[in-house]
Amino acid sequence: MSEPIRFYYRGAVHEVRDAAPTQTVLQHLREDLHCTGTKEGCAEGDCGACTVVLGSVVDGKLELKAVNSCIQLTPTLDGKALFTVEDLQQPDGTLHPVQQALVECHGSQCGFCTPGFAMSLWGMYLKLEGTTPARKQIDDCLSGNLCRCTGYRPIVDAARRMVELPQVAFDTAGLTEQLAALKRDRLAVYSAHGQTFLAPRTLDELVQLRAANPNATLLAGCTDVGLWVTKQLRELGDIIYLGHVDALKTLAERDGMLEIGAGVSLETAYGALCHHYEAELGEMRQRFASLPIRNAGTLGGNVANGSPIGDSMPWLIALGAQVVLAGAGGDRLLALEDFYLDYMKKDLQQGEFVRAVRVPLPRAASNLTLAFRTYKLAKRFDQDISAVCAAFAFTLDGDTIASARIAFGGMAATPKRARTAEALLAGRRWDEAAAAEAMAALAQDYAPLTDMRASSTYRLRAAQNLLRRFWLETRPDAPLPAAAVNAFACSA
């Protein structure tokens, strides 16, 4: 029996009964609710004109996150709260400080992108509690919003100005209570237009559903599947949604590993990992897509998708990460590098799904040291797909390489280790000659393709030069600091 989609919207519970399961939130807003402040610019989560804020309760706490409504499906709103630019105006008709700041700082020109900027800024405003944001916070907040005419300086000024204006409180407790009342405790089934959207609540329900529906589309953060709908116009068939399974949203440290549930958002996952690898993953976290994409997407979905140009897999493979696969027969543990068989082909048995990713943590006490770095080459700093993504994890015993793990994205049909170069380096002294030989050996490990992002020649040369950069940063004698080798580093 089909159940309606229920979510909190404009101060009341809103029900949807006849929307197609693949209808986007943006389409529902504009076409069904005639709420047209939210705009469509790209329909792929790049421009941010469609930014909205979603509220949900996780572990009893309210989370409010900016996301791209153009690639989120309407049924995923069930049990959540949806806020759009129309919600910012105060009950007495005055502007919210976010809006007032944009007016005062001349942060809008044609106005098409402005609702998205306002919602991204509001998402940050709720977390600041009156404190002035740092420039890096502002840049990260606005990383998913593109402006074609105003330029970003007045918008950045508005981000600072909004906290100087009289503060507007948000009823966190009231919304938490509303969402608690909407939460379902069992499987929800929504059917319309010949499709079924299945939303399990427990791991057991998910295992049973996957076994019974092995060909159904698994949906997590919708940052990739959403494009199948809006750009490829694919028919998804029945959908199994993982976003309500609390057991997939856990983080746990055990046996020297951080186990990240497949439903943990990219932003949360990278945040937890940066507690252990801040210097190594800090820039990768900032450059991985945009904040709205990281708020919606999941690390488990990124791994399960297995794109050869995905930014997470190279460093996960370099560290020796594992993937936990679940099915009716129980869990199966694989080294992540063994999970990828060929282009977009994974070692998944029928009825299996990715339950978690396990990432090795730095060892507390050891006579060995880990030299670990990640690098991303793309045409722009923020929110761009990599031409080459590299990760190096060398275990050093003094100046000797006890073991070397090198992995690249964008260099082969799958994220792939450089086995020839690794074998050449094992047991060698970490010196310039060893680095040069390993650079040459990369030509035996990879034969990259030429495409719209880079030529084969560029990719191979870039990969070799990144290995040299790694040598310069980690050489035993006078290693270079990041500011000396990073074009984006700021000395201020």
C-alpha positions in Angstrom: 0.0 0.0 0.0 1.4 3.4 -1.0 1.9 6.0 1.7 2.1 9.7 1.0 5.3 11.7 1.2 5.1 13.9 4.3 7.4 16.8 5.1 7.4 20.1 7.0 7.0 23.1 4.7 5.9 26.7 5.3 4.9 26.1 8.9 2.8 23.0 8.2 3.0 19.3 7.3 2.8 19.0 3.5 1.7 15.7 1.8 2.5 14.5 -1.7 0.6 11.6 -3.2 0.9 11.7 -7.0 4.4 13.0 -7.9 6.6 10.6 -9.9 9.3 9.0 -7.7 11.9 10.6 -9.9 10.5 14.1 -9.8 13.0 16.5 -8.4 12.4 18.7 -5.4 13.0 21.7 -7.7 10.3 20.5 -10.1 7.9 20.0 -7.2 8.6 23.5 -5.8 8.1 25.3 -9.1 5.6 23.2 -11.0 3.3 21.8 -8.2 3.7 24.4 -5.4 4.3 27.4 -7.7 7.0 28.5 -5.4 9.3 30.0 -8.0 11.9 31.9 -5.9 14.2 28.8 -6.3 15.7 28.8 -9.8 17.0 26.2 -12.2 20.3 27.1 -13.8 22.1 23.8 -14.7 20.0 20.9 -13.4 23.1 19.1 -12.3 24.1 20.6 -9.0 26.8 22.9 -10.3 25.5 26.5 -10.3 23.6 26.6 -6.9 20.7 28.7 -8.2 18.4 26.0 -6.8 19.9 25.8 -3.3 17.5 25.0 -0.5 18.0 24.0 3.1 16.8 20.7 4.4 16.2 19.9 8.1 16.4 16.4 9.6 16.9 14.9 13.0 19.9 12.6 13.4 20.6 11.0 16.8 18.1 13.4 18.3 19.8 16.5 17.0 18.5 18.8 14.3 20.7 19.2 11.3 20.1 21.9 8.7 22.0 21.7 5.5 22.1 23.5 2.2 21.6 21.1 -0.8 20.9 21.4 -4.5 17.1 20.8 -5.1 17.6 20.2 -8.8 19.1 16.7 -8.2 17.2 15.7 -5.1 14.1 13.5 -5.6 10.8 14.5 -4.1 10.3 11.3 -2.1 13.5 11.8 -0.2 11.8 14.7 1.6 9.7 12.4 3.6 10.2 13.2 7.3 12.3 16.3 6.7 11.8 20.0 6.6 12.2 22.0 3.4 13.2 25.7 3.5 13.3 28.0 0.5 14.2 31.6 -0.1 10.5 32.5 0.5 10.9 31.4 4.2 13.5 34.1 5.0 11.2 37.1 5.1 10.1 37.8 8.7 6.5 37.6 9.8 6.3 41.4 10.0 7.5 41.6 6.4 11.0 42.8 7.1 14.0 41.2 5.4 16.1 38.6 7.1 19.7 39.8 8.0 21.0 37.6 5.1 18.7 39.4 2.6 19.3 42.8 4.2 23.1 42.3 4.0 22.8 41.4 0.3 20.9 44.6 -0.3 23.2 46.8 1.6 26.4 45.3 0.1 25.0 45.3 -3.5 25.3 41.5 -3.7 22.7 41.1 -6.4 22.5 42.3 -10.0 20.4 40.2 -12.4 19.1 38.3 -9.4 18.8 34.9 -10.9 21.5 33.3 -8.7 20.6 35.4 -5.6 18.1 33.0 -4.0 20.7 30.3 -4.0 23.3 32.6 -2.5 20.8 33.6 0.2 20.0 30.1 1.1 23.7 29.1 1.3 24.4 32.1 3.5 21.3 31.3 5.7 22.7 27.8 6.1 25.9 29.3 7.5 24.1 32.0 9.4 22.3 29.3 11.5 25.6 27.8 12.6 27.5 31.1 13.3 25.3 32.3 16.2 26.4 35.8 15.7 30.2 35.2 15.3 32.0 36.6 12.3 32.9 34.0 9.7 36.4 33.5 8.5 37.1 34.1 4.8 37.7 30.3 4.3 34.3 29.6 5.9 32.7 32.0 3.5 34.5 30.5 0.5 33.5 27.0 1.5 29.9 28.1 2.1 29.6 29.7 -1.3 31.7 27.0 -3.2 28.5 25.7 -4.8 27.1 29.0 -6.0 28.1 30.6 -9.3 27.5 34.3 -10.1 27.7 35.5 -13.7 27.4 39.3 -13.2 27.8 40.7 -9.7 31.2 39.2 -8.8 31.9 37.7 -5.5 33.3 40.5 -3.4 30.0 42.2 -2.5 28.6 38.7 -1.7 31.5 38.0 0.6 31.0 41.4 2.2 27.3 40.4 2.8 28.4 37.2 4.5 30.3 39.4 7.0 27.7 42.1 7.2 24.8 39.7 8.0 26.1 38.9 11.5 26.4 42.6 12.3 22.7 43.2 11.9 20.2 42.5 14.6 20.0 38.7 15.1 17.0 36.6 14.1 16.4 33.5 16.2 15.4 30.1 14.7 13.1 27.8 16.6 15.3 24.7 16.7 13.3 23.0 19.5 10.0 23.5 17.7 11.3 22.1 14.4 12.9 19.1 16.1 9.6 18.3 17.8 7.7 18.6 14.4 10.2 16.3 12.7 10.1 13.8 15.5 6.4 13.5 15.0 6.9 12.8 11.3 9.5 10.1 11.7 8.5 6.6 10.6 9.6 3.6 12.5 9.2 1.1 9.6 9.5 0.6 5.9 7.7 3.2 3.9 6.4 2.4 0.4 5.5 5.2 -2.1 4.1 4.2 -5.5 3.1 6.5 -8.4 3.3 6.5 -12.2 4.2 2.8 -12.3 7.3 3.2 -10.1 7.8 2.3 -6.4 10.1 4.1 -4.0 11.0 1.9 -1.0 12.4 3.6 2.1 13.6 1.1 4.7 14.4 2.1 8.3 16.5 -0.8 9.5 19.4 -2.7 8.1 17.3 -5.9 8.2 14.6 -4.3 6.1 17.3 -3.1 3.6 18.9 -6.6 3.4 15.5 -8.2 2.7 14.5 -5.5 0.2 17.7 -5.8 -1.7 17.5 -9.6 -1.9 13.9 -9.3 -3.2 14.7 -6.5 -5.6 18.2 -7.1 -6.9 17.7 -4.9 -9.9 16.2 -1.9 -8.1 18.3 1.3 -8.1 20.0 2.0 -4.8 19.8 5.7 -3.9 21.9 7.4 -1.2 22.7 11.1 -1.6 21.4 11.4 -5.1 24.3 13.6 -6.3 25.1 11.2 -9.1 21.8 9.4 -9.6 20.1 12.7 -9.8 22.0 13.4 -13.0 20.9 10.1 -14.5 17.4 11.6 -14.3 18.0 15.2 -15.2 20.7 14.8 -17.9 20.5 11.2 -19.1 16.7 10.9 -18.8 17.2 7.4 -17.6 14.3 5.2 -16.3 15.4 4.1 -12.9 12.7 1.5 -12.3 12.0 0.8 -8.6 14.2 2.6 -6.1 15.5 1.6 -2.7 16.4 4.7 -0.7 19.2 4.3 1.9 18.8 7.8 3.5 16.5 6.7 6.4 18.5 3.7 7.6 20.1 5.0 10.8 22.4 2.0 11.0 24.2 3.3 7.9 24.9 6.6 9.5 27.3 5.5 12.1 31.0 6.4 12.7 33.1 4.1 14.9 36.8 3.6 15.7 37.8 0.0 16.3 40.9 -2.1 15.6 42.9 0.8 14.3 40.2 1.6 11.7 37.6 4.3 11.3 34.4 2.6 10.1 32.2 5.0 8.2 28.6 3.8 7.4 27.5 4.1 3.8 24.9 6.6 4.7 27.3 9.1 6.4 27.5 12.3 4.3 30.7 13.3 2.6 30.9 16.4 4.7 30.6 14.4 8.0 33.0 11.6 6.8 35.7 14.0 5.7 35.3 16.0 8.9 35.9 12.8 11.0 38.8 11.8 8.8 40.4 15.2 9.0 40.7 14.8 12.8 43.3 12.3 12.0 44.6 13.5 8.6 44.0 17.2 8.6 47.3 18.2 6.8 46.9 15.4 4.3 43.1 15.6 3.5 42.3 19.2 4.4 42.6 20.6 0.9 41.0 17.5 -0.7 38.0 18.0 1.6 37.6 21.6 0.5 38.0 20.9 -3.2 35.8 17.8 -3.2 32.7 19.1 -5.0 30.9 21.9 -3.1 29.4 22.1 0.3 25.8 21.4 -0.9 27.1 18.3 -2.7 29.1 17.1 0.3 26.1 17.7 2.5 23.9 15.4 0.3 26.4 12.9 -1.1 27.8 10.0 0.9 31.2 8.4 1.1 29.6 5.0 0.7 27.8 6.2 -2.5 31.0 7.6 -3.9 32.8 4.3 -3.3 29.9 2.2 -4.6 29.6 4.3 -7.8 33.3 3.6 -8.5 33.9 6.3 -11.0 37.5 6.3 -12.3 37.7 10.0 -11.7 36.2 10.0 -8.2 38.4 11.8 -5.7 37.9 9.6 -2.7 39.1 6.3 -4.0 42.8 7.0 -4.8 43.6 8.1 -1.2 41.4 5.4 0.3 43.3 2.8 -1.7 46.6 4.3 -0.9 45.8 4.0 2.8 44.7 0.4 2.5 41.0 1.0 3.1 38.4 -1.8 3.1 34.8 -2.0 2.0 32.2 -3.9 3.9 29.6 -5.5 1.7 26.3 -6.7 3.2 23.7 -9.1 1.9 21.4 -11.9 2.9 24.4 -14.1 3.6 26.0 -11.6 6.0 29.0 -9.2 5.6 31.9 -9.6 3.3 35.1 -7.7 3.6 37.2 -6.6 0.7 40.3 -4.5 0.1 38.9 -1.5 -1.7 41.3 -1.9 -4.6 39.9 -5.4 -5.2 36.3 -4.1 -5.3 36.8 -2.5 -8.7 37.0 -5.0 -11.6 36.7 -2.8 -14.7 35.1 0.4 -15.8 32.0 0.9 -13.6 32.1 -2.8 -12.7 32.4 -3.9 -9.1 32.7 -7.2 -7.2 29.2 -7.1 -5.9 27.2 -10.3 -5.6 23.5 -10.4 -6.2 21.7 -8.8 -3.4 24.8 -7.1 -1.9 25.3 -3.4 -1.2 28.0 -1.3 0.4 27.4 -1.1 4.2 30.5 0.7 5.3 34.0 1.8 4.4 36.9 1.1 6.8 39.9 3.5 6.8 43.2 2.7 8.6 44.1 5.3 11.2 47.6 6.6 12.0 49.4 4.3 14.4 49.9 5.8 17.8 53.3 4.4 18.5 55.7 3.0 15.9 59.3 3.3 14.8 58.0 3.7 11.3 56.5 6.9 9.9 53.8 7.4 7.4 54.4 9.9 4.6 50.9 10.5 3.1 49.8 13.1 0.6 46.8 13.7 -1.7 46.7 15.9 -4.8 44.0 17.0 -7.2 44.5 18.6 -10.6 41.6 20.3 -12.2 40.9 23.4 -14.3 39.5 25.3 -11.3 40.0 25.1 -7.5 36.4 24.7 -6.4 33.9 22.1 -7.5 35.6 20.7 -10.5 36.1 17.1 -11.7 39.7 16.0 -11.6 41.8 15.5 -14.6 44.3 13.6 -12.3 43.9 12.7 -8.7 46.9 11.2 -6.9 47.6 9.7 -3.5 50.9 8.5 -2.0 51.3 6.6 1.3 54.8 5.5 2.0 55.9 3.8 5.2 59.4 5.0 6.0 61.9 3.4 8.3 64.3 6.3 8.7 65.2 7.2 5.1 64.3 3.7 3.8 61.0 2.9 2.1 59.5 0.0 4.0 56.4 0.0 1.8 55.0 2.2 -0.9 51.4 2.6 -2.0 50.6 4.8 -5.0 47.1 5.2 -6.4 45.7 7.4 -9.1 42.3 8.5 -10.4 41.8 9.6 -14.0 44.6 7.4 -15.2 42.8 4.1 -16.0 39.3 2.5 -16.2 39.2 2.2 -12.5 41.0 3.9 -9.5 44.3 2.0 -9.8 47.5 1.3 -7.9 50.9 1.8 -9.6 52.2 -1.7 -8.9 55.4 -1.4 -11.0 56.5 1.8 -9.4 55.6 0.5 -5.9 57.7 -2.7 -6.4 60.7 -0.6 -7.6 60.6 1.6 -4.5 60.1 -1.1 -1.8 63.2 -1.4 0.3 65.0 1.5 -1.5 66.4 4.6 0.1 64.0 7.5 -0.4 66.2 9.7 -2.5 66.0 11.6 -5.8 67.3 8.7 -7.9 64.5 6.4 -6.5 61.9 9.1 -7.2 63.1 9.5 -10.8 63.0 5.8 -11.5 59.5 5.5 -10.0 58.4 8.4 -12.2 59.6 6.6 -15.3 57.9 3.4 -14.1 54.5 5.1 -14.0 54.5 4.8 -17.8 54.4 1.0 -17.4 51.5 1.2 -14.9 49.2 3.5 -16.8 48.1 4.3 -20.4 45.6 7.1 -19.7 42.9 8.2 -22.2 42.5 11.5 -23.9 39.2 13.2 -23.2 37.7 16.7 -22.7 39.5 17.2 -19.4 43.1 16.3 -20.4 45.2 14.5 -23.0 46.9 11.2 -22.4 50.3 12.9 -22.5 49.3 15.6 -20.0 47.9 13.0 -17.6 51.0 10.9 -17.6 53.3 13.9 -17.2 51.2 15.3 -14.5 51.2 12.0 -12.6 54.9 11.8 -12.8 55.3 15.4 -11.7 53.0 14.8 -8.7 55.3 12.0 -7.6 58.2 14.4 -7.8 56.3 16.9 -5.8 55.6 14.2 -3.2 59.4 13.5 -3.1 60.1 17.2 -2.6 57.7 17.4 0.3 58.8 14.2 2.0 62.5 13.8 1.3 64.6 13.1 4.4 66.8 16.1 3.8 65.2 19.6 3.8 61.6 18.7 2.8 59.7 21.6 1.3 56.7 23.0 3.1 53.3 23.2 1.3 53.7 26.9 0.7 56.7 26.3 -1.4 55.1 23.8 -3.8 51.4 24.6 -3.7 50.2 27.2 -6.2 47.0 27.8 -4.1 48.9 28.1 -0.8 48.6 31.4 1.0 51.3 32.7 3.3 49.0 35.2 5.1 
